[in-house]
Amino acid sequence: MNKTLLILRHEFLHTIKRKGFITMTLIVPLVALLAIGVIQLVSGIAEPTVEITTIGYVDESGGFQQYTSQGNITLVRFDTPEDATKAMVNNDIKEYFVIPSNYASTGVINRYTLEKQIAAPPATTTAIKNFISSNLLAGKVPPATIDLIEAPLNLVTTRLTETGAVALEQGGFGNLIIPGAFSILLLLAIIFSSTYLLQGLVEEKENRLIEILLSSVSARQLLTGKVLGIGAAGLVQVGVWVISMPLLLSLASSTFGGFIGTIQLPANFLVLAVVYFILGYSFFAVLSASIGAISSNSREGQQLIAIFTLPLLIPLWFMSLLMLLPNNPIWVVLTILPITAPVEVMLRLGISDIPAWELAASIAVLGLSIIGVLLLTIRVFRTYLLMYGKRPGIGEIFRSLRNG
C-alpha cells in the first residue's frame, strides 16, 4: 500500500477514536434532539400562564373610562392621587398615572412608581398610549379604525424573482438560524481538526518519533497523509451535522410549527457547507503543519496557531452589521479573503444572496492559497521538522524559504 495512504489511514482511525472527536460529533444532533423532546414534553404538561399587571390611573380630565383592558395590563380607576398612592404602597397596584385637567392642551401624563427606572417599560408605555388614544377616539371613529390606529402596520414582505414570480426561497430572520449555527460549528470543526494535526506533529517531534517516520517516508508523504487523514475525519464530522440538520429541522417544524416552520435551508447551503469545510480545513491544516514543524513544544504551537485562527471569528464579531448592511463592500472582501471566507460565506447565505462570481472567486482564491501555503509548508517541513530546542525567528524562516 502507498505510504501516504498508510499515514492517511492511521491518522483517520486515530482521530475518529478520540473521545473529544466522538463527543463533538454526536453532541450537536443529540442536544438538539433532546431539546426538542424536552420542550415538547414541557409544553404538553404545563399550560402557559399569563401574568396580568394591574396599573392605576386618576382621570382629572374626564372621559377616560373605556378600554381598561390592554393586553396583559389591566387599568383601575381611582378618584384621587392619594387613593392611588395608598393602593400602590399596599401592593394593590404596581404603579399609577394621572391624566391632568389640562391634558388636552399639554399632552402631559404623570406616572408614579416605587421602582427606580431609567424609562418606563415599553409594555407599560404602549398600554397607556393605547388607552388614551382609544378613549379620545371613542364614538368619533369606528372601533376597527381605532384598532388600526393602535397597530397601523403589520408588514409582510414577499420576495420575487427577476421574472416577477414568487421566489421559492424567502428571506427573514428564520433563514439566518441554520447558517448562523452551522458557521459556528464549521469554525469549531476547522479549529479542532487543525489542532489535532498540530498536536500530533508536536508530540511526535517531542518524543523523537518523527525521526523514525522520516527515515521511512518523505516529508511530502508525511504531510499529505496527515492532512488528508485528519481532514477525512473532520469531513465525517461535518457530514453528520449536515445530514442531521434537515432531519432535526423537519422534526422541530412538525412538532412546534409556527416560527420554526418558516425556517428554510438555502438551496446551495449543504453543498457549500461541505466545500468550504474541505477548503477551510486544508488551508488551516497546512498552516498548522508549518507551525508544528517550527514549534519546540505543544504549548508554543497552540499560542502560534491562535494568531491565524482568531481571524475566523471576524465575521461573527460583525454579524449585526452584516444584517443591517448586507451589501457593504467589506463583506465581499471577507468572502474572498481565505482566512475569513469559510465562516463569512455561511453567514451571508442566510442573510442575502451571494453573486456567483464572488463564490467562484472565493473558492479559487482559497484553492490557490492552499497550494501556495502547501509548497511553503513542505519547505518548512524539510528544514525545521527535525530541529529541536529554540524556535527559529521569522527572519530566519524567510531566509530559509528564499534559499531553499
N, C-alpha and C positions, 0 to 999 in steps of 0.2 A: 504494500500500500504506500502511496505517496507520503513523504514525511510531513508535508503541510497538512494533509488530511488527517494524519495521526494526531498532530497537535490540535487541529480543529476539533476532532472527536473528543480528545481528552479535556480540553477547555470547556466544551459544551456540556459534557456529562458532569464535570466538576462543578460548573456554575449552577446547573439546574438542581443539583443535590444540596446546595446551600440552604440552610434554614431561612436566612433572610430573603433569598430569592423566592422560595416557595411561599413564604408569608406575604411578601409584597404582591405576588401574582394573584393569590387567591383572596386576599383580604378585601380588595376593592369590590369585586362582584358579590362576595359573601356579606360584606357590611351593607351594601345596597339592598340585597335581598332580605337581610334581617330587618333593615329599616322599614321596608315595605310591609313586611309581616307584622312588625310591632305597631306601626301606625294603623294598619287595617284592624288589628286586634283591639287597640285602644279606642278607635273610632266606633267599633261595634259594641263596646261595653259602656263607654262614657258618653252621655249626651252633652253636647256643647252648652255651656252656661253663659248667659248674657248678663253682665252686671249693669244694673240701672243706677245712674248717678242722679241724685236729686240736687237741684240748684234753686235757690230762692230768688224772687225779684220783687221790687216795690215799684208800682206804677203811679208816679206822681203826675204824669202827663195825661193819663186816661186813654182808654181804648185798646189796651193791650191785654186781652183776656183769652183769646183763642190760640190754638196751635201750641199748647203747652207740652206736647209730646214731640220731642225732636230726636229721633233715633233712640240711642241708649241713654238719653238725658231727659229727665222729667223736670219741668219748671213749676214751682209752687209759689203762689202769690201771697205776699204779706202786706199789711196795711201801712206799717211804718218801718223805717230802717232799724229802729230799736228792736222791734219784734223779730226782724230777720237776723240781726246780730245775736240775739239771745238764742235763736234756733241753731245758728251756726256754732256758737260756743257749746251748746248741748249736743252737738254732732247730729242734729236732726237734718241738717242740710250741709253740703260740702262748702258752698260759697253762695254769695248772692250779688245781684246787681241792681242798681237804681236807675230808673228812667226819669230824669228830672222834668219839671214842668215846662222848661224851655227847650226840650229836646228837638222840637220841630225846627227851631232856628239855629241850634248849635250842633246837633247830631252827636252830642257827648253822652256816653253811658258810663256810669261809675260802677266799678266792680270791686268787691271786697272779698278777701280770702284770708285764711290763717297761715297759708303756706308762703314761704319765701320763693318767689319766682322771677325769672328774667322777663318772661312774657306769658300771656295766657295760653293754655294748651290749645292746639288747633281745633280739637273737637269741641271745646267749650266756645271758642270764638265763632265757629260755624253754627252751632246751635243757637247762640244769641242772635247772630245776624239773620238766620232764617226765621226765628221767632219774631223779630222786629219787622222784617220785610213782609212776612205773611200777614201780620196784623194790619200793617199800613195799607196793604192791597186788598184786604178782605172786603168783599162787597163791591169793589170797583172793577175787578177783572175776574174772569172765570178761574176756578181752582186749578185747572190744567195749566193755565198761564203762570200761576203762582209757582207751580212745581218747576216749570221751565226756567223761571227767573232764579229759583234757588239752585238748580243744576242745569245751566244753559248749554252744556257741552258734553256729549258722550261721543268722542271722536273715534271712528272706526276706519282704519287705513287698509286699503286693498292694493296690493302690488300687481301691476300689469306688465305683460311682456311688450316687446317693441312692436308687435303686431296688434296690440290692443286687447289681447285675451288675458283672462285672469291667470296669473303665474301659479304653477303648482307649488312652488316654494315661497311662502310668505315670510315677511320679516317679523320682528318682535323680540321681546326680551327672552322668550322661551327658546329661540334659536341659539342664544348665546350659552345656555346652560351646559349642553353636552360638549361643544367645542371648548368652552372655558375650563370645564372639569378635565377634559382629556388633555388640554395643553399642560396642565399641572402634572398629570400622570406621565405625559410624554417627557416632560422636563426631568421628573424623578427617574424614569427608566433610563434616559440618556446618562444622567449623573451616576446612577448606581452601576450601570454596565461599564462605563468608563472607569469608575472607581475599582471595580473588580479587576479590570485589566491592569490598572496601576498597582494595586496591592499585590497581585500575583507576580508582576515583574520585580517589584522591590523586594518581596520576600525571597524570591529565587536568587536575587542578587546578594541579599544579606547572608543567606546560608550557603552561598557559593554553588548552588545547584545550576545556575546559569552557565557556569564553566563547563559542566558535563553536557548540558544541552547543546551549547555552541560547538562542542567537539564532534557532535553527530549531525547537526543541521546548520544551515546558513542563517545569518541574521534575517534575511528576507523571508525564508521559510518560517522561522520562529515568529516573526512579527505578523505575517499574513495568517498563520494558523491561529494565533491568539486572538487577533482582531475578528476573524470570521467566526471562530468558535463561540466567543462571548457574545458577539453580535447576533448569532443564531439563537442563543438562549434568550437574549433580550427581545428578539423578534417573536419568539414563542410567548413571552410575557405580554407584549403589546397585542399579539393575536388573540389571546384570551380576553383581554379588555375590549378589543374591537368587536369580537363576536358576541360578548355578553351585553354590550350596550344596547343594541336594538331589542334584545330579548327582555332586558330589565325595563327598558322604556315602554315596551308593549305591555308588560305586566303591570307597571305603575299606572299606565293610561287606562287599562281596563278596570283596575281596582279603584282609582280615585277619580279619573276623568277630569273635568274642569280644566284648570290651567295646564296640568301635566299633559292633557290630551292635545294641547296645541303645540307641544314641543316637537320639532322636526329635526331630522338629521340632514345637513346639506348634502346634495346629491353626490358630490365627489369627495365627501368627507372621509369615508372609510378607506378609499384608495390612497388619498393624500396622507392620511394618518400613517399608513404603513410606509409609504415612500419617504416621508420626512423623518420617520424614525430611523430608517436604514441610512439615509444621508447624514442626519444629525449625529447618530451614533458613530458612524465611520469617521466623521470629521473630528469629534472629540476623542475617539478611541486612539487615533494616530497621534493626537496631541498628548494624550495620557501616556502613550508609549514613549514619546520623546522625553517627557518629564520623568517617567520611571527610569529611563536609561541614565539620566544625569543626576538623579536623587540618590543620596547616600543612605537614606532610611525612609520608612513609610510615613512618618510624621512630616518630614520635609516635603515629600511628594504630595501629600494632602494639602499642604499650605500653598504649594505652587499651582496645583490644578484648580484651586478655588479662584485664582486670578482669571482663569479662562471660562469657568462655568458660571460665575456671577453674572456676566452679561446675558446669559439665558433668561434671567429674571426681568430684564428691562421691559419687555412687552407687558408683563404682569404689573409692574410698577405704574405704567402709564395706561392701563386698561380703561380707566374712566375717561381719559382724554380721547382714546380711540373711539369710545362710544359717542362722545359729543362731536368729534371732528373726524369722522371715518374717512374723509377724502383728503386729509392733510398729506403733503408730500413726504413727511417724515416716516409715515408707515410704509411707503414704497421702499425707502432706504432700509428700514428694518426687515422688510420682506426679502430683500436681495442680499443683505449682509449675512454671511454664513453663520456667524456666531449667534445671531438672534432669529434667523429665518424659521427654524422648526416651530418655536412657540408662537411667533408672530403670525405665521400663516394659519395655524389652528384657531387663534383668536379672531382673525379677520374673516374666516369662513363663517363664523356665527354672527358677525355684525354687518358685513357688506359683501358685495361681490368683489372678487379679485380678478382683474383682467388676465386673459390667457398669457399675454406677453410677460406680465410680472411673474406668474408662476413658472413660465419657461425660463426666464432669466434667473430666477431664484434657484431652480433646480440645476441649471447649467453652471452657475457660479459656485454652488455647493459642490458639484461634481469636480470642477476644475480645482477648487480649493483642496479637496480631499487628495487629488492626485499630486498637487504641489507639496502639501504637507507630508504626504506619504514618502515622496522622494527625499525630502529633507530628514524625515524621521529615520529612514534606512541609513543615511549617513551618520546621524547621531548615534544610532544603534551600534554601528560598526566601531565608532570611535570611543564611546563612553560606557558601553554596557558592562565592560569588564574593569572599569575604573572604580576604585574604592577610595573611601576617605573623604576628602574635601570635594564639594560640588564645584564644577567649573563655572567661571563667571560668564556673563553674557558676551563680553568681548572675546573671550577665548573660544566660545561656541561658534560665534560668527566667523572667526578666523579659521576654525577647523572646517566649517562648511564651505568657505571660499576656497581653501586649499585642497579640500577633498574632491 
